Every structure is written in C-alpha cells, then in structure tokens.
Amino acid sequence: MKRAFHDILLPDGTLQQGPVVVEMDEACCLLSWYPLQQEEAFVEWVGGTCHVDKHHMCSWPS
C-alpha cells in the first residue's frame, strides 16, 4: 500500500521533509519511500509524520 505524509522520520533520526510517498506491506513494514512529485493514483493521503523504527516498521499518530 502507498500512503502520503508531510514528512518521514527515519530510524537514524533524520527528518526528511516532504510531502513523501511511503510504500509499505500489509504489516506496515517499510518497502520504500520517495518525494511526492505530483498527484498519484492509489495513494492514500494520511498527512503528519510517518515514523520508521529500527525494524523498518511504520507508525503515525491517528
């Protein structure tokens, strides 16, 4: 699944400002991320900051 966020906080503490698209599996494990360049089909806008832990699991405040 692909979700869009304002920012992504990486495991090393680096905050990458976005907007960014985060691709993750069904368990919310990070597969990839990239800057959002234009509107994309099948991307859910979540907003806020996606937090990625040292196990590459994604979480965000609801």
JOFEN-V905140 format. One record per helix or strand of 2 or more residues. SS is the DSSP state (helix for helix, strand for strand). FROM is the first residue (numbers start at 1). TO is the last residue. If there is no record, write none. Layout:
ss,from,to
SS,FROM,TO
SS,FROM,TO
//
This chain:
ss,from,to
strand,2,9
strand,15,24
strand,29,35
strand,43,45
strand,49,52
strand,57,59
//
